[in-house]
Amino acid sequence: MGDRTPTTDQLRSAIDSESTGEKVNFPDPAAAPLGTDAEAAGEPPTATERQAEVRSRPRASGPEQDRGMLYYLGLVGMAYVLMLGVGVLALMTR
């Protein structure tokens, strides 16, 4: 049956992979990754502490992330159209 509590590495991986919504999908370049200090001190996080971490993390929501990308693409599109308009106007006033 076994313990289904995630390890510290699994928790860190979930954060790094964007599945918790805490950051973008990119490895964390931390000098001391999650759990390292506690393990070095001889007190690694207990199963109860790791379960509390899982329960307290935010969850990434698809529609919210999609909305952010749409907003970004909209801004880029408007900037492109504005630059194109300024270029055409500059050519017409020569």
DSSP file (Angstrom, degrees, kcal/mol; ACC not computed):
  #  RESIDUE AA STRUCTURE BP1 BP2  ACC     N-H-->O    O-->H-N    N-H-->O    O-->H-N    TCO  KAPPA ALPHA  PHI   PSI    X-CA   Y-CA   Z-CA
    1    1 A M              0   0    0      0, 0.0     0, 0.0     0, 0.0     0, 0.0   0.000 360.0 360.0 360.0 -54.7    0.0    0.0    0.0
    2    2 A G        -     0   0    0      1,-0.0     2,-0.5     2,-0.0     0, 0.0   0.277 360.0 -56.8  73.4 166.2    2.8    2.5    0.8
    3    3 A D        -     0   0    0      1,-0.1    -1,-0.0     2,-0.1     0, 0.0  -0.731  36.1-167.3 -86.6 125.1    2.9    6.1    1.6
    4    4 A R        +     0   0    0     -2,-0.5    -1,-0.1     2,-0.1    -2,-0.0   0.309  48.7 122.9 -95.3   8.2    1.5    8.4   -1.2
    5    5 A T        -     0   0    0      1,-0.1    -2,-0.1    49,-0.0    46,-0.1  -0.549  68.1-116.7 -70.4 129.0    3.0   11.5    0.3
    6    6 A P        -     0   0    0      0, 0.0    -1,-0.1     0, 0.0    48,-0.1  -0.319  25.6-119.9 -67.0 149.7    5.1   13.2   -2.3
    7    7 A T     >  -     0   0    0      1,-0.1     4,-2.3    43,-0.0     5,-0.2  -0.315  29.7-102.2 -77.9 169.5    8.8   13.6   -1.6
    8    8 A T  H  > S+     0   0    0      1,-0.2     4,-2.5     2,-0.2     5,-0.2   0.892 125.1  53.4 -60.5 -39.5   10.5   17.0   -1.4
    9    9 A D  H  > S+     0   0    0      1,-0.2     4,-2.5     2,-0.2    -1,-0.2   0.893 108.1  49.7 -62.7 -39.6   11.9   16.4   -4.9
   10   10 A Q  H  > S+     0   0    0      2,-0.2     4,-2.2     1,-0.2    -2,-0.2   0.891 110.8  49.8 -67.0 -39.0    8.4   15.7   -6.2
   11   11 A L  H  X S+     0   0    0     -4,-2.3     4,-1.9     2,-0.2    -2,-0.2   0.940 112.7  46.8 -62.8 -46.7    7.1   18.8   -4.6
   12   12 A R  H  X S+     0   0    0     -4,-2.5     4,-2.7     1,-0.2    -2,-0.2   0.901 111.6  51.8 -61.9 -41.8    9.9   20.9   -6.1
   13   13 A S  H  X S+     0   0    0     -4,-2.5     4,-1.9     1,-0.2     6,-0.2   0.889 107.2  52.7 -63.1 -39.9    9.3   19.3   -9.5
   14   14 A A  H  <>S+     0   0    0     -4,-2.2     5,-1.1     2,-0.2     6,-0.8   0.893 111.7  46.2 -63.4 -39.3    5.6   20.1   -9.4
   15   15 A I  H ><5S+     0   0    0     -4,-1.9     3,-1.4     1,-0.2     8,-0.3   0.941 113.3  48.8 -66.8 -46.9    6.4   23.8   -8.7
   16   16 A D  H 3<5S+     0   0    0     -4,-2.7    10,-1.0     1,-0.3    -2,-0.2   0.784 106.6  56.9 -64.3 -28.4    9.1   23.9  -11.4
   17   17 A S  T 3<5S-     0   0    0     -4,-1.9    -1,-0.3     8,-0.2     8,-0.2   0.363 110.6-118.1 -89.1   7.1    6.7   22.3  -14.0
   18   18 A E  T X 5S+     0   0    0     -3,-1.4     3,-0.7     6,-0.3    -3,-0.2   0.486  79.4 123.9  75.1   4.0    4.0   25.0  -13.5
   19   19 A S  T 3 <S+     0   0    0     -5,-1.1    41,-1.2     1,-0.2    -4,-0.2   0.664  74.3  48.0 -74.0 -13.2    1.4   22.5  -12.3
   20   20 A T  T 3  S-     0   0    0     -6,-0.8    -1,-0.2    39,-0.2    -5,-0.1   0.560 105.3-125.6 -99.0 -10.3    0.9   24.5   -9.0
   21   21 A G  S <  S+     0   0    0     -3,-0.7    38,-0.1     2,-0.3    -2,-0.1   0.577  79.4 115.0  78.7   9.0    0.6   27.9  -10.7
   22   22 A E  S    S-     0   0    0     36,-0.2     2,-0.3     1,-0.1    -7,-0.1   0.726  82.8  -8.9 -84.9 -22.0    3.3   29.3   -8.5
   23   23 A K  S    S-     0   0    0     -8,-0.3    -2,-0.3     0, 0.0    -1,-0.1  -0.954  83.0 -74.9-161.7 174.6    5.8   30.0  -11.4
   24   24 A V        -     0   0    0     -2,-0.3     2,-1.8     1,-0.1    -6,-0.3  -0.344  60.8 -85.1 -78.4 163.9    6.5   29.5  -15.0
   25   25 A N  S    S+     0   0    0     -8,-0.2    -8,-0.2    -7,-0.1    -1,-0.1  -0.500  88.9 108.0 -73.4  85.7    7.6   26.2  -16.4
   26   26 A F  S    S-     0   0    0     -2,-1.8    -8,-0.1   -10,-1.0    -2,-0.0  -0.951  74.9 -96.3-159.4 139.5   11.4   26.5  -15.9
   27   27 A P        -     0   0    0      0, 0.0   -14,-0.1     0, 0.0    -3,-0.0  -0.279  40.8-115.6 -60.4 143.7   13.8   24.9  -13.4
   28   28 A D        -     0   0    0      1,-0.1     2,-0.1   -16,-0.1   -12,-0.1  -0.706  16.1-153.5 -82.7 120.4   14.5   26.9  -10.3
   29   29 A P        +     0   0    0      0, 0.0    -1,-0.1     0, 0.0     0, 0.0   0.056  39.1 154.0 -83.3  30.3   18.2   27.9  -10.2
   30   30 A A        -     0   0    0      1,-0.1    -2,-0.0    -2,-0.1     4,-0.0  -0.269  47.0-141.2 -61.2 140.7   18.1   28.1   -6.3
   31   31 A A  S    S+     0   0    0      1,-0.3    -1,-0.1     2,-0.0    -3,-0.0   0.853 101.5  28.7 -68.8 -34.9   21.4   27.5   -4.6
   32   32 A A  S    S-     0   0    0      4,-0.0    -1,-0.3     3,-0.0     5,-0.2  -0.822  92.2-149.6-127.3  91.0   19.6   25.6   -1.9
   33   33 A P    >   -     0   0    0      0, 0.0     3,-2.6     0, 0.0     4,-0.4  -0.023  42.7 -58.4 -59.4 164.6   16.5   23.9   -3.4
   34   34 A L  T 3  S+     0   0    0      1,-0.3   -22,-0.1     2,-0.1   -23,-0.1  -0.119 125.4  10.3 -44.5 125.4   13.3   23.2   -1.4
   35   35 A G  T 3> S+     0   0    0     -3,-0.2     4,-2.3   -23,-0.0    -1,-0.3   0.230  94.3 110.0  90.4 -14.1   14.0   21.0    1.6
   36   36 A T  H <> S+     0   0    0     -3,-2.6     4,-2.5     1,-0.2     5,-0.2   0.924  77.6  48.2 -63.6 -46.4   17.8   21.2    1.3
   37   37 A D  H  > S+     0   0    0     -4,-0.4     4,-1.6     1,-0.2    -1,-0.2   0.923 113.5  47.0 -60.8 -45.5   18.3   23.3    4.5
   38   38 A A  H  4>S+     0   0    0      1,-0.2     5,-2.5     2,-0.2    -1,-0.2   0.905 113.5  48.1 -65.1 -41.2   16.1   21.1    6.6
   39   39 A E  H ><5S+     0   0    0     -4,-2.3     3,-1.3     1,-0.2    -1,-0.2   0.887 109.6  52.7 -67.2 -38.3   17.7   17.9    5.4
   40   40 A A  H 3<5S+     0   0    0     -4,-2.5    -1,-0.2     1,-0.3    -2,-0.2   0.821 106.1  54.6 -65.8 -30.2   21.2   19.2    6.0
   41   41 A A  T 3<5S-     0   0    0     -4,-1.6    -1,-0.3    -5,-0.2    -2,-0.2   0.468 121.1-109.9 -81.6  -1.0   20.2   20.1    9.6
   42   42 A G  T < 5S+     0   0    0     -3,-1.3    -3,-0.2    -4,-0.2    -2,-0.1   0.614  94.7 101.4  83.5  11.8   19.1   16.5   10.1
   43   43 A E      < -     0   0    0     -5,-2.5    -4,-0.1    -6,-0.2    -3,-0.1  -0.565  51.7-176.5-127.0  67.7   15.4   17.4   10.2
   44   44 A P        -     0   0    0      0, 0.0    -8,-0.1     0, 0.0    -9,-0.0  -0.270  44.8 -81.6 -63.1 154.0   13.9   16.5    6.8
   45   45 A P        -     0   0    0      0, 0.0   -37,-0.1     0, 0.0     2,-0.0  -0.289  49.5-125.6 -57.0 136.0   10.2   17.5    6.3
   46   46 A T     >  -     0   0    0     -3,-0.1     4,-2.3     1,-0.1     5,-0.2  -0.297  23.9-104.9 -76.4 166.7    7.9   14.9    7.8
   47   47 A A  H  > S+     0   0    0      1,-0.2     4,-2.4     2,-0.2     5,-0.2   0.878 123.4  53.9 -59.1 -38.2    5.1   13.2    5.8
   48   48 A T  H  > S+     0   0    0      2,-0.2     4,-2.2     1,-0.2    -1,-0.2   0.907 108.7  48.1 -64.6 -41.9    2.6   15.4    7.7
   49   49 A E  H  > S+     0   0    0      2,-0.2     4,-1.9     1,-0.2    -2,-0.2   0.893 112.2  48.9 -66.1 -39.4    4.5   18.6    6.7
   50   50 A R  H  X S+     0   0    0     -4,-2.3     4,-2.0     2,-0.2    -2,-0.2   0.883 110.7  50.6 -68.2 -37.2    4.7   17.5    3.0
   51   51 A Q  H  X S+     0   0    0     -4,-2.4     4,-2.3     2,-0.2    -2,-0.2   0.897 108.7  52.2 -65.8 -39.1    1.0   16.7    3.0
   52   52 A A  H  X S+     0   0    0     -4,-2.2     4,-1.8     1,-0.2    -2,-0.2   0.886 107.9  52.4 -62.7 -38.2    0.3   20.1    4.4
   53   53 A E  H  X S+     0   0    0     -4,-1.9     4,-1.1     2,-0.2    -2,-0.2   0.912 108.9  49.5 -62.4 -43.4    2.4   21.6    1.6
   54   54 A V  H  < S+     0   0    0     -4,-2.0     3,-0.5     1,-0.2    -2,-0.2   0.915 112.7  47.1 -63.0 -43.0    0.4   19.7   -1.0
   55   55 A R  H  < S+     0   0    0     -4,-2.3    -1,-0.2     1,-0.2    -2,-0.2   0.820 113.4  48.1 -68.6 -30.6   -2.9   20.9    0.5
   56   56 A S  H  < S+     0   0    0     -4,-1.8    -1,-0.2    -5,-0.2    -2,-0.2   0.592  87.4 104.2 -90.1 -10.4   -1.9   24.5    0.8
   57   57 A R  S  < S-     0   0    0     -4,-1.1     2,-0.1    -3,-0.5   -36,-0.1  -0.386  73.1-116.5 -73.1 147.4   -0.4   25.0   -2.8
   58   58 A P        -     0   0    0      0, 0.0     2,-0.4     0, 0.0   -36,-0.2  -0.415  26.6-128.0 -72.8 159.5   -2.4   26.9   -5.4
   59   59 A R        -     0   0    0    -38,-0.1     2,-0.2    -2,-0.1   -39,-0.2  -0.909  19.3-116.5-110.0 138.3   -3.5   25.0   -8.4
   60   60 A A        -     0   0    0    -41,-1.2     2,-0.5    -2,-0.4   -39,-0.1  -0.530  27.7-150.5 -70.8 135.1   -2.8   26.3  -11.9
   61   61 A S     >  -     0   0    0     -2,-0.2     4,-1.8     1,-0.2     5,-0.2  -0.944   5.6-148.3-113.3 126.3   -6.0   27.1  -13.8
   62   62 A G  H  > S+     0   0    0     -2,-0.5     4,-2.6     1,-0.2     5,-0.2   0.923  93.6  49.1 -57.4 -54.0   -6.1   26.7  -17.5
   63   63 A P  H  > S+     0   0    0      0, 0.0     4,-2.2     0, 0.0    -1,-0.2   0.866 110.4  52.3 -59.8 -36.1   -8.5   29.4  -18.5
   64   64 A E  H  > S+     0   0    0      2,-0.2     4,-1.6     1,-0.2    -2,-0.2   0.910 111.9  45.3 -66.4 -41.6   -6.7   32.0  -16.3
   65   65 A Q  H  X S+     0   0    0     -4,-1.8     4,-1.9     2,-0.2    -1,-0.2   0.895 111.9  52.4 -67.7 -39.4   -3.4   31.2  -18.0
   66   66 A D  H  X S+     0   0    0     -4,-2.6     4,-2.4     1,-0.2    -2,-0.2   0.886 106.3  54.1 -63.3 -38.4   -5.0   31.2  -21.4
   67   67 A R  H  X S+     0   0    0     -4,-2.2     4,-2.3    -5,-0.2    -1,-0.2   0.890 106.7  51.8 -62.8 -39.9   -6.5   34.7  -20.7
   68   68 A G  H  X S+     0   0    0     -4,-1.6     4,-2.3     2,-0.2    -1,-0.2   0.903 110.4  47.8 -63.3 -41.8   -3.0   36.0  -19.8
   69   69 A M  H  X S+     0   0    0     -4,-1.9     4,-2.8     2,-0.2    -2,-0.2   0.892 110.9  51.2 -67.2 -39.2   -1.6   34.7  -23.1
   70   70 A L  H  X S+     0   0    0     -4,-2.4     4,-2.3     2,-0.2    -2,-0.2   0.909 109.9  49.9 -63.1 -42.2   -4.5   36.2  -25.0
   71   71 A Y  H  X S+     0   0    0     -4,-2.3     4,-2.2     2,-0.2    -2,-0.2   0.926 111.9  48.2 -60.8 -46.2   -3.8   39.6  -23.3
   72   72 A Y  H  X S+     0   0    0     -4,-2.3     4,-2.4     1,-0.2    -2,-0.2   0.930 112.4  47.7 -61.3 -47.5   -0.1   39.3  -24.2
   73   73 A L  H  X S+     0   0    0     -4,-2.8     4,-2.5     1,-0.2    -1,-0.2   0.864 110.1  54.0 -64.0 -35.4   -0.8   38.5  -27.8
   74   74 A G  H  X S+     0   0    0     -4,-2.3     4,-2.5    -5,-0.2    -1,-0.2   0.913 109.2  47.5 -63.6 -43.3   -3.3   41.3  -28.1
   75   75 A L  H  X S+     0   0    0     -4,-2.2     4,-2.4     2,-0.2    -2,-0.2   0.915 112.5  48.9 -64.6 -42.7   -0.8   43.8  -26.8
   76   76 A V  H  X S+     0   0    0     -4,-2.4     4,-2.3     2,-0.2    -2,-0.2   0.914 111.9  50.0 -62.8 -42.1    1.9   42.5  -29.3
   77   77 A G  H  X S+     0   0    0     -4,-2.5     4,-2.4     2,-0.2    -2,-0.2   0.913 110.9  48.4 -62.5 -43.7   -0.7   42.7  -32.1
   78   78 A M  H  X S+     0   0    0     -4,-2.5     4,-2.5     1,-0.2    -1,-0.2   0.897 110.9  51.0 -64.9 -39.3   -1.7   46.3  -31.2
   79   79 A A  H  X S+     0   0    0     -4,-2.4     4,-2.6     2,-0.2    -1,-0.2   0.909 110.3  50.2 -63.4 -41.2    2.0   47.3  -31.0
   80   80 A Y  H  X S+     0   0    0     -4,-2.3     4,-2.5     2,-0.2    -2,-0.2   0.932 111.8  46.8 -62.2 -46.5    2.6   45.8  -34.5
   81   81 A V  H  X S+     0   0    0     -4,-2.4     4,-2.6     2,-0.2    -2,-0.2   0.898 112.4  50.9 -64.2 -39.8   -0.3   47.6  -36.0
   82   82 A L  H  X S+     0   0    0     -4,-2.5     4,-2.4     2,-0.2    -2,-0.2   0.930 111.8  46.4 -63.7 -45.3    0.8   50.9  -34.4
   83   83 A M  H  X S+     0   0    0     -4,-2.6     4,-2.3     2,-0.2    -2,-0.2   0.897 112.6  50.6 -64.3 -39.7    4.3   50.5  -35.7
   84   84 A L  H  X S+     0   0    0     -4,-2.5     4,-2.5    -5,-0.2    -2,-0.2   0.915 110.7  49.7 -63.2 -43.0    3.0   49.6  -39.2
   85   85 A G  H  X S+     0   0    0     -4,-2.6     4,-2.5     1,-0.2    -2,-0.2   0.904 110.5  49.2 -62.9 -42.3    0.7   52.7  -39.1
   86   86 A V  H  X S+     0   0    0     -4,-2.4     4,-2.3     2,-0.2    -1,-0.2   0.895 111.7  50.4 -64.0 -39.8    3.6   55.0  -38.1
   87   87 A G  H  X S+     0   0    0     -4,-2.3     4,-2.1     2,-0.2    -2,-0.2   0.920 111.8  46.2 -63.8 -44.7    5.7   53.5  -40.9
   88   88 A V  H  X S+     0   0    0     -4,-2.5     4,-2.0     1,-0.2    -2,-0.2   0.912 112.7  50.6 -65.1 -42.2    3.0   54.0  -43.5
   89   89 A L  H  X S+     0   0    0     -4,-2.5     4,-1.5     1,-0.2    -2,-0.2   0.894 109.3  51.4 -62.5 -40.5    2.4   57.5  -42.3
   90   90 A A  H  < S+     0   0    0     -4,-2.3     4,-0.3     1,-0.2    -1,-0.2   0.892 110.6  48.8 -64.3 -39.8    6.1   58.3  -42.4
   91   91 A L  H >< S+     0   0    0     -4,-2.1     3,-0.7     1,-0.2    -1,-0.2   0.860 110.5  51.2 -68.2 -34.1    6.3   57.0  -46.0
   92   92 A M  H 3< S+     0   0    0     -4,-2.0    -1,-0.2     1,-0.2    -2,-0.2   0.782 107.7  52.2 -74.4 -26.5    3.2   59.1  -47.0
   93   93 A T  T 3<        0   0    0     -4,-1.5    -1,-0.2     1,-0.2    -2,-0.2   0.407 360.0 360.0 -93.0   4.4    4.6   62.4  -45.6
   94   94 A R    <         0   0    0     -3,-0.7    -1,-0.2    -4,-0.3    -2,-0.1   0.493 360.0 360.0 -66.9 360.0    8.0   62.2  -47.4
